[in-house]
Amino acid sequence: MPLIRYSDGAERRGQPLRPADVPSLGLDGVNLASIRIDHQTRLQFDDAEVVIDTPFRLVTNDGDWMLDPEQRAELGPLTAIYPTCLVTAAIEPNLTLRLTFEDGARIDVPQDRQYEAWEIVGPDSRLIVCPPEGDGTLSVWQ
């Protein structure tokens, strides 16, 4: 079972879920409020955030790029999609997160072999994490 252990010793247990069993992401039709770049790429949508930790694909009308959050100098094409609205957010059966925007831009974040590839934080206390390659389930906290 997925588990978060806090510094005070408290624990929060999640559940492993296949993509088809994850409740609605609730991100369709929300505005991209900001993009934050540090050692991760963070996309803020109203009261939810998508965190990208590993290389991902960005497709726009201007091109197709493989981007890496740790290669900050190469993330310019990502910043060019702002401002926009997210049309759909979906989790594919292979655990790829697909974000499609109103201008036709698309971000695909595939599952990684060694690291947590992506997570959705919010709204409220919800957390969905794509764990390293494994049994085809996500770690979900409601």
N, C-alpha and C positions, 0 to 999 in steps of 0.2 A: 504494500500500500504506500502511495506517496505520502511523505511526511515532511513538514516544516518544523524544525526545532528552533525556538527563539532563545536568545541569550539568557532570559530569566528562567529557562527550563520548560516553559510552556510549549505545548505541541499542538499542531493543527494537522489533522489527517485529511487527505484528499482521497480521490478514487481514480483508478485507471479506467479510461473510457476510450472506446474506438471512436473515430471521427463521426460516424453516423449516429452515435449515442450522445454526442455533446449537445447540450441545449443551444438554442439560437445564440449566435455571437452578439446580436443586437447592434451591429456596427453599420448596417446598410443605410446609406443616405446621410451619414454624418460628415461634418466638415473636418478637414485636416486643419487643426488649430496651430500646430507647430511641428517642426522637425528639430530634434536635438541630436548632436553628434558628439560622442566621447569615445570610449572604447566599445560602445554599442551604438546602434542607430535606433532612435526612439521617435515614433510617430504618435503624436497626441491627437486624439479624437474626442472632443467634448469631455466626457468623464471616463474614458477608457484610453489605454495606451498600448501600442504594439511595440515590443522590444525585439530587435533583431540582433542576434549575437554572432552569427556566422555568415559566410558569403551568400549572396542572394542575387537574383536576376531582376533587372529593371528593363521593361520594354516600353518605349514611348514612340510617338510619331517620328522622333528624331534619331532613333537607334535602339540598339539592344546591347546592354552592358551586364557583365558579371561584376558585382561590386562586393567589397569586403569592408565591414564596419571598422576594421583596424587599419585600413588604408584610407585615412581621412582625406588626404589630398585628392583622391580619385572619386569622391562622392558628389562632385558637382552636378552630374546629371540628376541625382536624386533631389537635390534642393530646387531644381528647376520645375518640379511638379507642383510646388507650393505657390499659391493657394489652390486648393481643389476640394472636391467632395468625393468621398468613398461611395461607390455605387454598390459593390458587393464585397463581402469578406467571407471566404470559404476555406474549409480544411479538406483537402483531398484525401482519398483513402490511403495514400502513401505518406500522409502527415505533412505534405507540403501546404504551407499557408499561402493562399492566393488573395491578393488585394487588387481590385479593379476600380479605377477612378473614372470620373465623368468625362475626362478628356481622352480616354482610351488607354492611358498609362496603366501598366500592370506590374506588380511586384510579386515574385514567387520566391518563397523561402523554403527550400527543401530540408528535410530532416538531415542532421549531421551524424557522422559515425561516432564522434567522440564527445561532442558538446551539446548542450541545450541550444537548439537552433533559434527558437523564437518563443515568445510568451505574450499573452494578452492579459493585461492587468486591468481589472474593473469591467464594468461598473461595480461600484461598491466593493465588496471583499472578494469578488470572483477572481480566480487566477487559473489560466490554462497554460501549461508548459509542454513544449515538444521535447521529450527526453532524447538522449542519444539513441542511435539505431538499436532497435530491440524488437519487442513483441507487437508492434503496431498499435500501441495505445498511448494516449496522452495522459498527463497527470493533471487532474482537475480538482480545484477547490471552489466550492460554491459559497 
